[in-house]
């Protein structure tokens, strides 16, 4: 067991717990709990969004992909950045103006509220739990590899910290954990990038040629095809990371934390710039690990490539057993752990908001607020987190994480994205269309994941659907079901909620902010 890395983890958890105590004293209302009192500035929210997205999968996974497959490893970071361009153009300003706490606020604005909220909340909770289990499995495996701590206590530690942030600190604590994590991750990425560039004489051509020379594929390492994916497989992955990321509930609810639409646009712009810079650094780190690490390190890096960055940090710091190597690796490992804490906290918060605000207040209570919404959210967060921890421990460290990530992104892309986009842009869109689209996208994603090579019992060669992610089918099915459900149902004249809220009102409000909830005076 590596004591240095465990101490670094403990210090990090201690700092974030202190932030939670501070945030809990400033969290009294539902707006504070779900939206941090709408007092987060654009740059701060941009950092938090970047922290939400830059998970262990992006830091360690994308770096490992470039170490293993070269050029093809750059595809996922590139299309993930496209997701934030989509968010900036399609959702950021409109979400802030049209919604309050959850994605369902926007979808139900002019449709029949109870069925739409129920369907959207179910989708949100499902995506959050699936993604949450994937992150917790990854956390257990990662912490075990980096520190020697067993899988079970690693998962319990991560889950317990996650619940403390959400239950006691709400969105304010989660936001600042994400901001600190983003800053630490950018510092770690910059340090590794500079270390690689110094070794390579600040020459990218030397970096790439050395990396290719150290890879079994040679020059083919720098060309498309290194991952072994087919063209359709590559397209399906690109759609999952571009469209799915743009519709993830825990990313979208961050736009409710800013005071106005201008700050929403600013936060999306900051997030895009920061994430773009980070992904450039992951490319240098991934290719640098291949160029600098000795060939015998390939076994330690593993088939997933997830340990390429920590091993590179150890090597650049002076090697295993040295003070510099241990400290640098401990810092990178603690930052990787922080990425998991930030992401799982955002996931639990989005799911608990869906249960409390959508299901409890607006479906069960029919919109009659009783002042207990925040308490319901806290209990929901505790319940959802506990369920995710139990599922993770039952699944074990060898569970197929790729299946979970693919399913979460595919559900978001096939079920959430079509309904949300059409609710904001299509006058003819109806409640029936929304429910049909969400349901069809959800069921199609599950069916084709099961039929795909990641899950099919007979193996990849026998899988009826040979493509890993079902987005090539799920996204068109989601849009088609939205369209069919709408054209086959009653055309909304003044909006299905009646004359009180029409499509025209939604357009004016989402585009101008007239009628949207103002940010209260904040003391955060």
C-alpha positions in Angstrom: 0.0 0.0 0.0 1.4 3.4 -1.0 1.3 5.6 2.0 2.3 8.8 0.2 -0.7 8.5 -2.2 -3.1 7.7 0.6 -2.0 10.8 2.5 -2.5 12.9 -0.6 -6.0 11.4 -1.0 -6.8 12.1 2.7 -5.7 15.7 2.4 -7.8 16.2 -0.7 -10.9 14.7 1.0 -10.3 16.9 4.1 -10.2 20.1 2.0 -13.4 19.2 0.2 -15.2 18.4 3.4 -14.2 21.8 4.7 -15.8 23.3 1.6 -18.9 21.4 2.3 -19.2 22.7 5.9 -18.8 26.2 4.5 -21.4 25.6 1.8 -23.9 24.0 4.2 -24.1 27.2 6.2 -25.1 29.1 3.1 -27.7 26.5 1.8 -31.1 27.2 3.2 -33.6 27.3 0.3 -34.4 25.1 -2.6 -32.7 27.6 -5.0 -29.6 27.4 -2.8 -29.6 23.5 -2.8 -30.4 22.9 -6.5 -28.9 26.0 -8.1 -26.3 27.5 -5.6 -28.6 30.5 -5.2 -28.0 31.4 -8.9 -24.9 33.2 -7.6 -22.2 31.5 -9.7 -20.5 33.7 -12.2 -19.8 32.7 -15.8 -16.1 32.0 -15.4 -16.7 30.1 -12.2 -19.4 28.0 -13.8 -17.2 27.4 -16.8 -14.6 26.0 -14.5 -17.2 23.8 -12.7 -18.6 22.5 -16.0 -15.0 21.7 -17.1 -14.5 19.9 -13.8 -17.8 18.0 -14.3 -16.7 16.8 -17.7 -13.0 16.2 -17.1 -13.5 13.0 -15.2 -11.0 10.2 -14.6 -12.2 8.7 -17.9 -11.1 11.8 -19.8 -7.9 12.4 -17.9 -6.7 8.8 -17.6 -8.8 7.2 -20.3 -8.2 9.6 -23.1 -4.5 9.7 -22.3 -4.4 5.9 -22.3 -6.2 5.7 -25.6 -3.6 7.9 -27.3 -0.8 5.9 -25.7 -2.4 2.7 -27.1 -3.8 3.7 -30.5 -2.2 7.0 -31.4 -4.2 9.1 -33.9 -7.5 7.2 -33.2 -7.2 8.1 -29.5 -7.8 11.8 -30.4 -11.3 11.1 -31.8 -13.1 10.9 -28.5 -11.6 14.1 -27.0 -12.3 16.0 -30.3 -16.0 15.0 -30.5 -16.5 15.6 -26.7 -15.4 19.2 -27.4 -18.0 19.3 -30.2 -20.6 18.6 -27.5 -19.9 21.9 -25.8 -20.2 23.8 -29.1 -23.7 22.2 -29.4 -24.5 23.2 -25.8 -23.3 26.8 -26.4 -25.4 27.1 -29.7 -28.5 25.2 -28.7 -29.0 24.9 -24.9 -27.0 27.2 -22.7 -29.0 30.4 -22.9 -32.3 28.7 -23.5 -31.9 26.4 -20.5 -31.1 29.2 -18.2 -34.1 31.3 -19.3 -36.7 28.5 -19.6 -35.9 26.3 -16.7 -35.5 26.5 -12.9 -33.8 23.4 -11.4 -34.1 20.4 -13.8 -34.2 19.5 -17.5 -37.9 18.6 -17.1 -38.6 22.2 -16.3 -37.8 23.0 -19.9 -39.5 20.0 -21.4 -42.7 20.6 -19.5 -42.9 24.3 -20.0 -45.7 24.2 -22.7 -46.7 20.5 -22.5 -48.8 18.5 -20.0 -46.6 18.7 -17.0 -47.1 15.5 -15.0 -46.5 12.9 -17.7 -43.6 14.8 -19.2 -41.9 15.3 -15.9 -42.4 11.7 -14.9 -40.8 10.4 -18.2 -38.0 12.9 -18.1 -37.3 12.3 -14.4 -37.1 8.5 -15.0 -34.7 9.0 -17.8 -32.6 11.4 -15.7 -32.4 9.0 -12.8 -31.6 6.1 -15.0 -28.7 7.9 -16.8 -27.4 9.2 -13.5 -27.4 5.8 -11.8 -25.8 4.0 -14.8 -23.1 6.7 -15.1 -22.7 6.7 -11.3 -22.1 2.9 -11.1 -19.6 3.2 -14.0 -17.7 6.0 -12.1 -17.7 4.1 -8.8 -16.4 0.9 -10.5 -13.7 3.0 -12.1 -12.9 4.7 -8.8 -12.5 1.4 -7.0 -10.2 0.0 -9.7 -8.2 3.2 -10.0 -7.7 3.7 -6.3 -6.7 0.0 -5.9 -4.1 0.3 -8.7 -2.7 3.6 -7.5 -2.6 3.1 -3.7 -3.1 -0.6 -3.0 -6.4 0.0 -1.2 -8.9 -2.8 -1.8 -11.8 -2.3 -4.1 -14.6 -2.4 -1.5 -13.2 0.3 0.9 -12.2 2.4 -2.1 -15.8 2.4 -3.4 -17.2 3.0 0.0 -14.8 5.9 0.6 -15.7 7.5 -2.7 -19.4 7.0 -2.2 -19.4 8.4 1.4 -17.5 11.5 0.3 -19.9 12.0 -2.6 -23.0 11.8 -0.3 -21.5 14.3 2.2 -21.0 16.9 -0.6 -24.5 16.6 -1.9 -26.6 15.9 1.2 -25.0 18.7 3.3 -23.6 21.2 0.8 -25.9 20.8 -2.3 -25.0 22.5 -5.5 -22.8 25.2 -3.9 -20.4 22.5 -2.3 -20.5 20.5 -5.5 -19.7 23.5 -7.6 -16.7 24.5 -5.6 -15.4 20.9 -5.5 -15.7 20.9 -9.3 -13.9 24.2 -9.6 -11.0 23.1 -7.3 -10.8 19.8 -9.1 -10.7 21.5 -12.5 -7.9 23.9 -11.4 -5.9 21.0 -9.9 -6.4 18.9 -13.1 -5.3 21.7 -15.4 -2.2 22.3 -13.2 -1.4 18.5 -13.3 -1.9 18.4 -17.0 0.2 21.5 -17.6 3.0 20.0 -15.4 3.0 16.7 -17.3 2.8 18.5 -20.6 5.8 20.7 -19.8 7.7 17.7 -18.5 7.1 15.9 -21.8 8.0 18.9 -24.0 11.2 19.5 -22.0 12.2 15.9 -22.6 11.5 16.3 -26.3 13.2 19.7 -26.7 9.9 21.5 -27.2 9.6 19.8 -30.6 6.3 18.2 -31.5 7.8 16.5 -34.5 10.4 14.8 -32.3 7.6 13.8 -29.9 5.5 12.2 -32.6 8.3 10.4 -34.4 9.7 9.1 -31.1 6.3 7.9 -30.1 5.8 6.1 -33.4 9.2 4.5 -33.2 8.4 3.1 -29.7 5.0 1.7 -30.8 4.7 -1.8 -32.4 2.7 -0.3 -35.3 5.5 2.1 -36.3 4.4 5.0 -38.5 0.8 3.5 -38.7 0.5 4.7 -35.0 0.2 8.3 -36.4 -2.5 7.3 -39.0 -6.2 6.5 -38.7 -7.1 2.9 -37.9 -4.8 2.3 -34.9 -7.8 1.4 -32.6 -9.0 -1.3 -34.9 -12.5 0.1 -35.0 -14.6 0.0 -38.2 -15.8 3.2 -39.8 -19.4 2.7 -38.4 -18.0 1.9 -35.0 -16.0 5.1 -35.0 -19.1 7.1 -36.1 -21.2 5.6 -33.3 -18.6 6.4 -30.7 -18.3 10.0 -32.0 -22.1 10.4 -31.9 -22.3 9.1 -28.4 -19.6 11.5 -27.0 -20.8 14.5 -29.0 -24.6 14.2 -28.8 -24.8 12.2 -25.6 -22.5 14.5 -23.6 -24.6 17.5 -24.8 -27.7 16.0 -23.3 -26.3 14.7 -20.0 -28.6 16.1 -17.2 -25.8 16.7 -14.7 -24.1 18.9 -17.3 -27.2 20.8 -18.4 -28.4 21.6 -14.8 -25.2 23.7 -14.3 -26.7 26.5 -16.4 -29.4 27.0 -13.7 -26.6 28.2 -11.3 -25.8 31.5 -13.1 -27.7 34.7 -12.6 -28.7 35.3 -16.2 -28.4 34.2 -19.8 -25.3 36.3 -20.5 -23.5 34.4 -17.8 -24.8 31.1 -19.2 -23.2 31.9 -22.5 -20.1 33.0 -20.8 -19.9 29.8 -18.8 -20.3 27.6 -21.9 -17.6 29.6 -23.7 -15.2 29.3 -20.7 -15.9 25.5 -20.5 -15.2 25.0 -24.2 -11.9 26.9 -24.0 -10.7 25.2 -20.9 -11.7 21.7 -22.0 -10.1 22.3 -25.4 -6.9 23.4 -23.8 -7.0 20.3 -21.5 -7.6 17.9 -24.4 -4.5 19.4 -26.2 -2.5 18.6 -23.1 -3.9 15.0 -22.9 -2.6 14.5 -26.5 0.9 15.6 -25.5 0.7 13.5 -22.4 -0.5 10.4 -24.2 2.0 10.6 -27.0 4.6 11.6 -24.5 4.0 8.5 -22.4 4.5 6.3 -25.5 7.7 8.3 -26.4 9.3 8.5 -22.9 8.2 5.4 -21.0 10.5 2.3 -21.6 8.9 -0.6 -23.5 8.6 -2.8 -20.4 6.2 -0.2 -18.9 3.5 -1.4 -21.3 2.5 -4.2 -18.9 2.2 -1.8 -16.0 0.1 0.6 -18.1 -2.4 -2.2 -18.7 -4.7 -3.1 -21.6 -6.9 -0.1 -20.9 -4.0 2.4 -20.8 -5.4 4.0 -17.7 -2.1 4.1 -15.8 -0.1 5.8 -18.6 -0.4 9.3 -17.0 0.5 8.2 -13.4 3.5 6.2 -14.6 4.6 9.1 -16.8 4.5 11.3 -13.7 6.5 8.8 -11.7 9.1 8.6 -14.5 9.3 12.4 -15.0 9.7 12.9 -11.2 12.8 10.8 -11.0 11.4 7.2 -11.1 9.9 4.8 -8.7 11.2 5.0 -5.1 12.5 8.5 -5.4 11.0 11.4 -3.5 10.2 13.4 -6.6 8.7 10.4 -8.4 6.5 9.5 -5.4 5.3 13.0 -4.8 4.5 13.8 -8.4 2.7 10.5 -8.8 0.8 11.1 -5.5 -0.3 14.5 -6.8 -1.5 13.2 -10.2 -3.2 10.3 -8.4 -5.0 12.6 -5.9 -6.1 14.8 -8.8 -7.5 11.7 -10.6 -9.4 10.8 -7.4 -10.7 14.4 -7.3 -12.1 14.1 -10.8 -14.2 11.1 -9.7 -15.5 12.9 -6.6 -16.6 15.9 -8.6 -18.4 13.9 -11.3 -20.2 11.5 -9.0 -21.4 14.5 -6.8 -22.9 16.2 -9.9 -24.6 12.9 -11.0 -26.2 12.4 -7.6 -27.4 16.0 -7.5 -29.1 15.8 -10.9 -30.8 12.5 -9.9 -32.0 13.8 -6.5 -33.3 17.0 -8.1 -35.4 14.9 -10.6 -36.9 12.9 -7.7 -37.6 15.9 -5.4 -38.5 18.7 -7.8 -40.1 16.7 -10.7 -41.6 13.6 -9.2 -42.4 14.7 -5.6 -43.3 18.4 -6.0 -44.8 18.4 -9.5 -46.1 14.9 -10.0 -47.1 13.6 -6.6 -47.9 17.0 -5.0 -49.2 18.5 -8.3 -47.0 21.6 -8.0 -48.1 22.4 -4.4 -44.8 23.3 -2.7 -44.8 22.5 1.0 -41.3 23.7 1.9 -39.9 20.2 2.2 -38.4 19.9 -1.3 -34.8 20.2 -0.1 -35.3 17.5 2.5 -36.8 15.2 -0.1 -33.8 15.9 -2.3 -31.4 15.0 0.5 -33.1 11.8 1.3 -33.3 11.0 -2.4 -29.5 11.7 -2.8 -28.8 9.4 0.1 -31.0 6.6 -1.3 -29.7 6.9 -4.9 -26.1 7.0 -3.7 -26.6 4.0 -1.4 -28.2 2.0 -4.2 -25.3 2.9 -6.6 -22.7 1.8 -4.0 -24.5 -1.5 -3.4 -24.8 -2.2 -7.1 -21.1 -1.3 -7.6 -20.0 -3.6 -4.8 -22.2 -6.4 -6.1 -20.9 -6.0 -9.7 -17.3 -6.0 -8.6 -14.1 -4.6 -10.2 -14.4 -6.7 -13.3 -17.8 -5.4 -14.4 -18.0 -4.1 -18.0 -17.7 -0.3 -17.5 -17.7 0.3 -21.2 -21.2 -1.1 -21.3 -22.4 1.3 -18.6 -20.8 4.4 -20.2 -22.1 3.4 -23.6 -25.6 2.9 -22.2 -25.6 6.2 -20.3 -24.4 8.3 -23.3 -26.7 6.5 -25.7 -29.8 7.0 -23.5 -28.9 10.7 -23.2 -28.3 10.9 -27.0 -31.4 8.9 -28.1 -33.9 9.8 -25.4 -33.0 13.3 -24.0 -31.5 15.1 -26.9 -34.3 14.8 -29.5 -37.1 15.7 -27.0 -35.2 18.6 -25.5 -34.2 20.1 -28.9 -37.7 19.7 -30.4 -39.4 21.1 -27.3 -37.3 24.3 -27.7 -37.6 24.6 -31.5 -40.7 22.9 -33.0 -44.2 24.5 -32.6 -46.0 21.3 -33.4 -44.3 19.2 -30.7 -46.7 17.6 -28.3 -46.7 15.7 -25.0 -47.3 12.4 -26.8 -44.3 13.1 -29.0 -42.1 13.9 -26.0 -43.1 10.7 -24.1 -42.8 8.6 -27.3 -39.4 10.0 -28.1 -38.0 9.5 -24.6 -39.4 6.0 -24.3 -38.3 4.9 -27.7 -34.8 6.3 -27.4 -34.4 4.6 -24.0 -35.7 1.2 -25.0 -33.7 1.2 -28.3 -30.5 2.1 -26.4 -30.9 -0.8 -24.0 -31.9 -3.3 -26.7 -29.0 -2.5 -29.0 -26.4 -2.4 -26.2 -27.5 -5.9 -25.2 -27.3 -7.1 -28.8 -23.9 -5.4 -29.2 -20.4 -6.8 -28.9 -19.8 -5.5 -25.3 -22.6 -7.5 -23.8 -23.8 -10.3 -26.2 -23.1 -13.7 -24.5 -21.7 -15.2 -27.7 -18.9 -12.6 -27.9 -18.2 -9.8 -30.4 -18.1 -12.2 -33.4 -21.6 -13.5 -32.8 -23.2 -10.3 -31.7 -26.4 -9.5 -33.8 -25.5 -5.8 -33.7 -21.8 -5.5 -34.5 -21.4 -1.9 -33.4 -20.4 -1.0 -29.8 -22.6 2.0 -29.2 -26.3 2.0 -30.4 -26.3 5.8 -31.2 -26.6 5.1 -35.0 -30.0 3.6 -34.3 -31.1 5.2 -31.0 -30.8 8.9 -32.2 -32.8 8.5 -35.4 -35.4 6.4 -33.5 -35.7 9.1 -30.8 -36.3 11.8 -33.4 -38.7 9.6 -35.4 -40.7 8.7 -32.3 -41.0 12.4 -31.3 -42.2 13.3 -34.8 -44.7 10.4 -35.1 -46.1 10.9 -31.6 -46.6 14.6 -32.4 -48.2 14.3 -35.8 -50.5 11.5 -34.7 -51.7 13.4 -31.6 -53.7 16.6 -31.2 -52.0 19.7 -32.6 -51.3 22.2 -29.8 -52.8 25.6 -30.5 -52.0 27.7 -27.5 -49.8 25.1 -25.9 -51.0 21.9 -24.2 -50.9 23.6 -20.9 -53.6 25.9 -22.2 -53.3 29.6 -23.1 -51.1 30.3 -20.1 -47.9 29.0 -21.8 -47.6 28.7 -25.5 -44.7 28.0 -27.9 -44.5 31.7 -28.6 -44.1 32.5 -24.9 -41.4 29.8 -24.7 -39.5 31.3 -27.6 -39.7 34.8 -26.2 -38.6 33.7 -22.7 -35.8 31.3 -23.9 -34.4 33.9 -26.3 -34.7 37.1 -24.3 -35.1 36.0 -20.6 -38.3 37.9 -20.1 -40.3 36.1 -17.4 -37.4 33.9 -16.3 -36.5 33.6 -12.6 -34.1 36.3 -11.5 -31.1 35.5 -9.4 -31.7 36.4 -5.8 -29.3 38.6 -3.9 -26.5 36.2 -3.0 -24.1 36.2 -0.1 -22.0 33.2 -1.4 
